[in-house]
């Protein structure tokens, strides 16, 4: 079971999530705003954070940035808005999932379980092997074990989800990958994810890859393929 930090200025929402989380056997700590969340995260170790965006003192985006300075802990962002800008901002910070209010607390717990299974599975895989993939004559290099990407010798930063999506596509180079398969294998679930979540991450990943962005090929009506050009 997991130690969960729930961050929301609305007590009713915190209590609702706590009720379902504790029913599943998880341990829960509540924070009333971003400042409170950062302080509690610095004192205790959490397996996953459920973070609201609109809060007093320090908003969810700012609190997530502070947490990301020292930790790759999975973060699920909650928001009353579903604009693409908010999603892109959150994903660029490095959040793992984005849930729009109102939401089903049962579905939220399933998302928590899926993210934790995927995260812990990825950690075990990385511990088992050391793999480096080099493309474009060494212009694009990915160290899968260290989670480091270099473009023309310069290290670039990616969010945790970008790394996972990029490395998965690298390992399946030249293979047509459907949206459903990408959501299932990278996000850990297939019936929660939607095309917009995946497409937003692809947009961010292409931006990070710069001149190699065209290595990610869109297959109309199907998904994507990674191929060296």
N, C-alpha and C positions, 0 to 999 in steps of 0.2 A: 504494500500500500504506500501512498505518497503523502508527503508533507506539502500542503498547498497553501499559498499566500493569496488571499482574496482581497482585492483593492477596489473599493467603490464607496463613494460618499453617501449612497443611499442604503440605509440600514436594512430595509426590506429586501433588497437584492442580495446583500451579503448573507442575510439569514437564510434566504431561499437556497442559495448555492451551498451554504454550509450544511443545510439539512440533507441535501442529496449527496454531498461529498462524504459526510460522516456515515450516512446509510451504506455507502460503498466501502466503508472501513478506513477512509483517509483521515489524516490529521489536518486540522484547519486553523490558520491564524488569519485574523481580520485586520485590515488597515483602512482608515477612513479617508485618506487622500494620498497624493504622490509623495509628499514629504514623509508621512508616516510609513509608507511602504519602503522607501529607500532606507530609513532608519532601522526598520525591522529586518530587512534583507541583510543589512550589514552585521546584525547581531546573530541571526540564526541562519541555518541552512535549509533551503526549500528545494523541492524537486520540480515544481512548476508554479508559475504565477498567473493568476487571472486578473487582468488589469482593465479598469474602466478608463475611458479617454478624458471625458469632461469632469474635472474635479477641481476644488479650490486648492489654494496653496501651490500645488505643483500638478500639472496635468499628466495624463497617462503616457503621452509621448515623451515628455521630459523625464519622467520617472524611469521609463524603459531605457532611455539613453544612459542614465546614470547606472542602472543595473548592468547594462551591456558593457560598460567600461571595464568590468571585472568578472563577468560571468556570462556563460552561454546557456543559462537555465532557460528552458522553454517558457514562452510567454504567449498567452491567449489574450487578445485585446477585445474588450467589449465596447460597443458604441451604439448610440441611438441613431446614428447616421450611417448611411451605406455608400457615401460618395467614393468614387475611385481615388480621389486625391488622398482621402484619409487612409485608404488601404495601401496605396503606394507608399505614403509616408511611414506607415507602420511597418511594412515589409522591408523598406530600406533601413529602418532602425534595426531590424532583425527579429521581429516577432514571428511566431510560428503559425498563428491562426488568427482569424478575425471573425467575430460573431456579432451580428447586428441585433439590437434589442427591438422588440421583445423576443426572447429566445426560450427554447425548451431546456430546462435544467437537466433533464435526462440526456438529451442530445449533447449538452455541454460536457457531461461526465464521460460520454462515449468518445468525445473528441480528446479529452484529457487522457483517457486510456490509450487511444490510438497514437497520440503524440509521444507518450512515454514509452510505448513498445517500440516505436520507430527509433526514438532517440537512444534507448539502451541497446537496441540491436545494432545501430550504427557504431556505437562505442565499442562493442565487442568485435565487430568486423575490423575496425581500424587497429585494434590491439593485436589481431591475428596476422596481419601482413603489412608490408611496407611497399607501396606501389607509387611509381612516378610515371606520368604520361606526358610525352612531349610531342607537340604538333607544330606544323608550319616551320620546319627546320629549326626547332628550338625557340621560336618566337612566342609560343604559347605553351607553358609548362605548368602542370598541376601535380602537386605532391598530395596524394590522397590521404596519406597517413597523418601528415602534419597539418592538413587543411590549409595549404598555401598555394596561391596561384600567382604566376609571374607572366607578365606581358613584356616582351623585349627586354627581359632582365629586371624589370621593375615590379616589385610586389604590389598587388592590388588587394583592396579589402572588399570582402563580400559578407553579407549577412549569413547566419547559419543555414537558412533555408536555401539561399542562393548556392552555397557550397554543395548542399545535398542534391539539388536539382541538376547543377552543372556536372558533378561527379557521376551521377546516375546516367546522364546523357552521354558522357565520355565513355563510360563502361559499355554503353549500348550504341556506340558510334555506327553510323550508316544503317541503323535499324529504324523503320518507321514506328513511332511510339504514339499510340492513341492518347487522347486526353484522359480517358478513363484509366488507362494503365499508368500514366504518369501520376495521377492523383492517388491511385491505389498504392503504388510502389514507393512514391516519395513522401506523400502525406500520411500514408498508413490507413487510409480509408477511401472508399469509392462512392459511397452513397451520400456523403456529406458534401464533398467537394463540388465546385462548379467551374465552368469554363473561365469565368472572370478571374477567379483566384489564380488559376494556372497562367492565364494570359498576362495578368499583371506581373507575375514573377518572371515570365519569359521576357517581358519588356524591360524589367530591371536588370536581368541577367545580360541581355544584349547591350545595354548601356555600359555595364561593367566590362564587357569584353572588348569594347571600343572597336578598333579596326577589324577584329575577328568576329564581330556580331553576325556577319553573314554565314558563319559556320552553323548557326541555328536556322534551319529551313522550315518554313511553315508548309504543312501539307493540308491544303484547303479541305475543310469538311472532315478532317480526321485527327490531326495533331501536329507533331513536330518530328524532325530528324536532325541529328547532329552529324555534320560531314565536313571533313577538311577540304578546303578549296585552295 
